[in-house]
Amino acid sequence: MTADTTPPIATREHTVDGFVREFLRELNFGQGVDLTRASANDKYLAMARTVRHYLMTRWLSTLRRQGQLQAKSVAYLSAEFLLGRQLDNALLAADLQDIVREGLASLGIDLDELREEEVEPGLGNGGLGRLAACFIDSLATMNVPCIGYGIRYEYGIFRQTFVDGWQVEKPDDWLRLGSPWEFPHPESAVTVSFGGSVEQYQDDDGVVKRRWVPGWSVQGVPYNYMVPGYENGRVNTLRLWSAQATRAFDLQIFNAGDYAEAVRAQTFAENISKVLYPEDSTPQGKELRLQQQYFFVACSIKDFVDQVLPEDFDLHDLPERIVFQLNDTHPVIAVPELMRVLVDEKGWDWADAWSVTQRCFAYTCHTLLPEALEVWPVDLLGRLLPRHLEIIYRINDEFLAELREAYPDDELRVRRMSIIAEYPVRAVRMAYLATVAGTKVNGVAALHSQLLRDKVLDDFAGYWPDKFTNVTNGVTPRRFLRLSNPGLSTLVTEAIGDGWVTDLDQLRGLEPLADDAEFRRRFREVKHANKLRIADVLAHRDGITVDPDTMFDVMVKRLHEYKRQTLKLLHIVSLYEKVSTGKLAIGDVTPRTFAFGAKAAPGYVMAKQIIGLINAVGATINEDPALEGRLRVAFPANYNVTLAETLIPAADLSEQISLAGKEASGTGNMKFMLNGALTIGTDDGANVEIRELVGDENFFLFGLDEPQVAELVDRGYHPSAYYETNVDLRHALDLIASGAFSGGDRTVFEPIVSNLLNEDRFLALADFQAYVDAQAKVDAAYADPEAWTRSAVLNVARGGFFSSDRSMRDYIDRIWHTPPVPPA
Ligand code: T68
């Protein structure tokens, strides 16, 4: 018998007493306070650290096993991970919810109160960042090796406040009270360089080569986060990088006696990971942003090659060991970086390096808006990353040569496909670089992928038809059903067992219950309880009162013209106008609470105007005694993941009303469906698939479809024609223009009105009547609670497809080919 030399890993006692002992130890020895003097934050931190201990054994053994097996992994490269609060998810994964609640209660502490202490890490703007968080949750739950790589922003997405109804941004200093979920590893810091120049030299064999002589460097310090699978013993890793000044840099300047300059240099370096750019879908082309992008991918590649892989690993086998998934174009500079590492640092020849690189990357596109496709002017890129620009030029030269062979008589096409744009300035088109370098390119919903192939990247799809694929987005059922909607979770589990938590297709088992009156009664009871819950949150968090006996009509998403919050607003204003002029009896209005949640990018003037208008209309309606109990607008500030978790389960109606052909997918739409809301929506993004699954009779479709939009725009769109011919629309717009919502001042919202009348890029006026008609159908349907509930139950039952576990299966089958690795 050979002795087992593997060192043991500590475990924890899964009992109430065991937990209490650990908790008190953390409180006393970790926080340095005793229970009687502990603040809520002390208790929260101690509890969080105790909970993470319970996941530690699994984390260490996951890492150990991966070290032994060297199984193929996914490296998910994303500038954003919008994680949301961590505590509940950790409790769920470790199956500790009851133990912790009971243990804390025995000490006179209420778990729910401590949960409120957690500040969510808002390290993302919206859908793209939240998708990344759902994906890593699913991979851990499905036992797939994955490492998430991103940036540890010191300030996440800004905290939104309203002053007189206008958005005012406040910094999100989420780290202020301590961050118990992260594990810093300064000893594993890596160095990343920028600037300088490229020089020619001869290697030992006399071959002329080029190499980068950088101008300055920073350090990337890794902070590790646990990504626990659901009750499966696996804990994957999310590694976020924080920028710091290099010690060498510091010392040099310190030694030169310039203390102030040394401190300035330090601040300069730390700026790189200081703040998340709050622009969603509109890249600004700022130098600091490119610094962030290069910073985190260079850290990640270095980390993977030098620290994760075993020392003797042959990099020719890299494509068998890793796939770098590019979450949009933000990490695409990783492509020339890997080439630089292989060619310049490892001394490979170009063709070998390109062959390996091409097999290591895959690219997900998240947009259709032309203005959202990132391009970097060559001036800027060449100044910051001169060697990378050379490498990009060479990739492009070889690609264009290949194209000229394929299309000898079509130089126009060759130029269209160039990675380098010539106009308005010479610039690198990052989406093209990603498409050329990736094994696969995917869109995020069926319609989106189709439009990518047919419109945005049509030349590429013609050249490489097999490169293009679709993976429809999904959301994690752990966070967005099991945790966020305990009432519905319990009801579902009682009906079909709890297998749905990891196999969401099992929700199909609920279909027959849509016809069961008792089940429907209980379903309504849950919805009502969820409304009471959000009413309580809104009262305490925002001082907003809402009536749980009204229909909850909810539109939550980033404020963007293409998403058409204005269309929703026109509907509300029109209703208000009709009631206040007596054209519509208040008794005939379905009582509704219109809930909004939306942040506008700080520099997006029109979006901020629209926020002002929503609040102004809301104030007018909410103050009107005639509308009391009938119409109400609730616009809580600072919509974030935490608020979503209570608001979505309370919704009756989900607003998904973007102009067809503009929303890549949407994921909020899926969360609403799974929580039993009916959708009013256009034929856009994943709405198309939602409607196919749930059936026309359980979905309120309206508006132009994508081909109709294209045709109308081609013909020449004139919004004023709709204003002139549609009385209701005219009255609504006139009411806004009259100053009725701005104390009589006609100038305040004039830009919105004139934009709609003269430009209306997203065809809100064209879809207005169809939208109002669909809302009338909503009213009629809601008037029959039994039929409505039946539809709501069917929405839940048919929503299983939208689990991010399914998305992950699709990525694995179509792109990654990374089999699961079950625990030992
Ligand atoms: C969203 N994109 C899509 N972008 O709009 C949405 N952009 O349809 C889709 O469901 C979601 O991605 C997930 O695929 C974004 O969220 C950004 O947040 C973003 C951030 C920085 C720069 C550009």
Residues whose N, C-alpha, C, O or C-beta is under 5 A from the ligand:
A	BS01	T68	N125 G126 G127 L128 L131 E279 D280 S281 T282 H366 V444 E663 A664 S665 G666 T667
